[in-house]
Amino acid sequence: MRTRTFALTAVSSAVCGAALLGPAALPATATPHRPAPDTSPGERAGLLPDVWAGDGLADPAPGVPADATVDAPAEVTADARTDATADARADVPADDAPVTAEELLAEVRSCRQISQGKYRTDANSAKATVPVCATSDAVFWKADMDIDCDGRRTKVCNKKTDPYFQPQTAFTSSRGKPLDSAALPFVVVPAPSRTWDYRKSGLTGGSVVAVIYEGRVRYAVIGDTGPAGIIGEGSYALAEELSIDPHPTTGGAASGVTYIAFQDSRISPIESRATAESRGEELARAFVGR
């Protein structure tokens, strides 16, 4: 499901049937974007056709043997510990530090467009402005983030919190169940079309994606598909990880979100956050040339 802050249109990325995890699996047709809550019924009807396309020690005091232990004042000890911590951090090899947002963004400054056209970020967007770009080992796009709250019914994702809630996701868990958008950080990709088919770019359900927003980097998986002509959507849990309002009808980010999907990176089980994070960091290091 897609929702927008700033009076943007609420929409749906849910898929009417769960699909198999595999490159050859084509999810069921995606549902259209949902109109904003304040859109009139007539306007809603008009939207639908369009959408489908070391601790330190003090120095010995005078006269005290050099090997004697002398208690240092509390403030000295604290300073020494702070210095020791800083020294310890400085000793950590740069290659062992987490990949930063700046490093990743530096690799996607220019776009080699692979989509046959561009995507809109919402059903009522004036025109399509977002291309899908590629590097030798990843696909990326820069868009907004609408909130997908579909899948497993939970306290925060259900018919009461989201009037457009649907109990399915395009890809399923290792047990064949819909994904839990409130617990699993995942990204929604557009359903395959002539504009772009994610499967032909080495992506599928469970592929790892680095998502960057306001200096934060989080790793997610591809977990659902949305309308064929719209891009820019993540799960409730992913929004929380990025400090974006995750509310299914009023949350989201209007812009500034970068999605970097690593080719041939499918993890299993798809619902393992730990695996996505460790594999994501590994892929990100290779992506930035560490």
C-alpha positions in Angstrom: 0.0 0.0 0.0 1.2 3.5 -0.7 0.3 6.5 1.4 1.6 10.1 1.2 2.2 12.9 3.7 1.8 16.5 2.5 -1.7 15.8 1.1 -0.4 13.3 -1.4 -2.4 10.4 -2.6 -2.8 7.2 -0.6 -2.3 4.2 -2.7 -1.9 0.4 -2.6 1.1 -1.7 -3.5 -0.5 -4.9 -2.4 -0.7 -7.8 -4.7 -3.9 -9.8 -5.1 -2.1 -13.1 -4.7 1.1 -14.3 -3.0 3.9 -15.3 -5.5 6.7 -17.7 -5.3 10.2 -16.6 -4.4 12.2 -17.0 -7.6 13.2 -15.0 -10.7 10.7 -16.7 -12.9 7.7 -16.0 -10.6 5.4 -13.3 -11.8 3.3 -11.8 -8.9 -0.4 -11.3 -9.4 -1.4 -8.0 -10.9 -0.7 -5.2 -8.5 -3.5 -3.1 -7.1 -3.8 0.5 -8.2 -2.7 3.4 -6.0 -5.3 4.6 -3.5 -6.7 8.1 -3.7 -6.1 10.4 -0.8 -8.7 10.2 2.0 -10.2 13.6 1.1 -10.6 12.7 -2.6 -14.2 12.6 -3.7 -15.7 9.4 -5.0 -15.9 10.9 -8.5 -12.2 11.8 -8.4 -11.3 8.4 -7.1 -13.1 6.7 -10.0 -11.3 9.0 -12.4 -7.9 8.0 -11.0 -8.1 4.3 -11.5 -7.7 3.9 -15.2 -4.6 6.1 -15.1 -2.9 4.2 -12.4 -3.0 0.8 -13.8 -0.5 1.2 -16.6 43.3 1.3 28.6 42.3 2.9 31.7 44.8 5.6 32.4 47.0 5.8 35.6 48.4 8.9 37.2 52.1 9.6 37.1 53.8 8.4 40.4 54.0 11.1 43.0 57.5 12.4 44.0 59.3 9.8 46.1 57.0 7.0 45.2 58.6 4.0 43.3 58.0 4.0 39.6 56.2 0.6 39.8 53.9 1.6 42.6 50.2 2.0 41.8 48.8 5.4 42.6 45.1 6.1 42.5 44.2 8.9 40.2 41.6 11.5 40.9 38.2 10.6 39.5 38.3 13.3 36.9 41.7 12.3 35.6 40.6 8.7 35.3 37.5 9.7 33.4 39.6 11.8 31.0 42.0 8.9 30.5 39.2 6.5 29.7 37.8 8.9 27.2 41.2 9.2 25.5 41.6 5.5 25.5 38.2 5.0 23.9 39.0 7.5 21.2 42.4 5.8 20.6 40.6 2.4 20.4 38.2 3.7 17.8 41.0 5.3 15.8 42.8 1.9 15.7 39.8 0.3 14.0 40.7 -0.2 10.3 38.6 1.9 8.0 37.5 -1.2 6.1 35.9 -2.6 9.2 33.7 0.5 9.8 30.1 0.4 8.4 29.6 1.8 4.9 28.3 5.3 5.2 25.5 7.0 3.3 28.1 9.4 1.7 30.1 6.5 0.3 27.1 4.9 -1.2 25.7 8.1 -2.6 29.0 8.9 -4.2 28.6 5.7 -6.4 25.1 6.8 -7.7 25.7 10.4 -8.6 25.2 9.8 -12.3 22.5 7.7 -13.9 22.9 5.2 -16.7 19.2 4.8 -17.3 17.9 1.3 -18.0 14.2 1.9 -17.8 12.3 2.6 -21.0 10.9 5.8 -19.7 10.4 7.2 -16.2 8.1 6.6 -13.2 5.7 8.7 -11.3 6.0 8.8 -7.5 2.2 8.9 -7.0 -1.0 8.3 -8.8 -1.7 12.0 -9.2 1.8 13.1 -10.0 1.8 15.6 -12.9 4.4 13.6 -14.8 6.9 10.8 -14.6 10.3 12.0 -13.4 12.1 9.0 -11.8 14.3 6.8 -14.0 15.7 3.4 -13.0 19.5 3.5 -13.3 22.2 0.8 -13.2 25.8 0.2 -12.4 27.7 -3.0 -13.1 26.3 -4.7 -10.1 23.3 -2.8 -8.8 20.1 -1.0 -9.9 19.0 2.2 -8.2 16.4 5.0 -8.2 15.8 8.1 -6.2 12.3 8.8 -5.1 9.9 9.3 -2.2 8.8 6.7 0.3 5.2 5.8 0.7 4.2 3.2 3.3 3.3 -0.4 2.6 1.4 -1.9 5.5 0.0 -4.9 3.7 0.7 -8.6 4.5 0.4 -10.1 7.9 -2.4 -8.6 10.0 -0.9 -6.9 13.1 -1.7 -4.2 15.6 -0.4 -1.4 13.4 -1.3 -2.9 10.0 -4.9 -3.9 9.7 -8.2 -2.7 8.3 -8.7 -0.3 11.2 -5.4 1.5 10.8 -5.4 1.3 7.1 -8.7 1.3 5.2 -6.9 -0.1 2.1 -5.1 -2.9 3.9 -4.7 -6.2 2.0 -3.5 -9.4 3.7 -1.1 -10.4 0.9 2.3 -9.5 -0.4 3.8 -10.5 -3.7 6.5 -12.5 -2.1 6.0 -14.8 0.9 8.0 -16.0 3.9 9.8 -19.3 4.0 6.6 -20.8 5.4 4.6 -19.5 2.5 2.9 -16.8 4.6 2.5 -13.1 3.7 5.3 -10.9 4.9 5.0 -8.9 8.1 5.4 -5.3 7.0 5.4 -4.1 10.6 8.4 -6.3 11.4 10.4 -6.8 8.2 12.1 -3.9 6.4 11.3 -4.4 2.8 11.1 -2.4 -0.5 8.3 -2.4 -3.0 9.2 -2.5 -6.7 6.9 -1.7 -9.7 5.2 -4.6 -11.3 6.9 -5.7 -14.5 6.1 -3.7 -17.5 7.6 -2.4 -20.7 9.0 0.5 -18.7 11.1 -1.9 -16.6 11.1 -5.5 -15.5 13.0 -6.0 -12.2 13.5 -9.7 -13.0 15.6 -8.9 -16.0 17.9 -6.8 -13.8 18.8 -9.8 -11.6 16.3 -8.9 -8.9 13.5 -10.9 -7.2 11.8 -11.3 -3.9 14.5 -11.4 -1.2 17.1 -9.4 -3.2 19.0 -7.1 -0.9 18.5 -3.3 -1.1 20.4 -0.5 0.6 18.1 2.4 1.4 19.5 5.8 2.3 17.7 8.7 3.8 19.1 11.8 5.6 22.4 10.2 6.3 21.0 6.9 7.5 21.7 3.6 5.7 19.5 0.6 6.3 19.4 -2.8 4.6 16.1 -4.4 3.4 14.8 -6.9 0.9 12.5 -6.7 -2.0 9.2 -7.9 -0.5 6.3 -6.6 -2.6 5.3 -5.2 -5.9 3.2 -2.1 -6.7 1.5 -0.4 -9.7 3.5 -0.7 -12.9 3.8 3.0 -13.4 4.8 4.2 -9.9 7.9 3.9 -7.8 9.1 4.7 -4.3 7.7 2.6 -1.4 8.8 0.8 1.7 7.3 -1.3 4.5 6.2 0.1 7.9 9.3 -1.4 9.5 11.7 0.1 7.0 10.2 3.5 7.5 10.7 3.1 11.3 14.4 2.1 10.7 14.9 5.3 8.7 13.1 7.5 11.3 10.4 8.2 8.7 6.8 8.4 10.0 5.5 4.9 9.4 1.8 5.6 9.7 0.0 3.8 6.8 -2.3 6.7 5.9 -0.4 9.8 6.9 3.3 8.7 7.0 6.1 8.6 4.5 8.7 10.9 3.1 8.0 13.2 0.2 11.4 12.9 -1.4 15.1 12.3 -0.7 15.1 8.5 -0.5 17.7 6.5 -2.5 17.2 2.8 -3.2 20.2 0.7 -4.3 19.2 -2.9 -5.2 22.0 -5.3 -5.5 21.8 -7.7 -8.4 21.8 -11.5 -7.8 21.7 -11.0 -4.0 18.7 -13.0 -3.0 18.8 -14.1 0.7 17.0 -17.0 2.3 14.9 -17.0 4.3 13.5 -13.7 3.1 12.3 -12.8 6.6 15.7 -12.9 8.2 16.6 -9.3 9.2 20.0 -10.4 10.5 20.9 -12.0 7.1 19.7 -9.0 5.2 21.9 -6.7 7.3 25.0 -8.8 7.2 24.7 -9.5 3.5 23.8 -5.9 2.8 26.9 -4.6 4.5 29.0 -7.1 2.6 27.5 -6.1 -0.7 27.8 -2.4 0.2 31.6 -2.7 0.9 32.1 -4.3 -2.5 29.9 -1.6 -4.1 32.0 1.2 -2.8 35.3 -0.6 -3.5 36.5 -1.5 0.0 
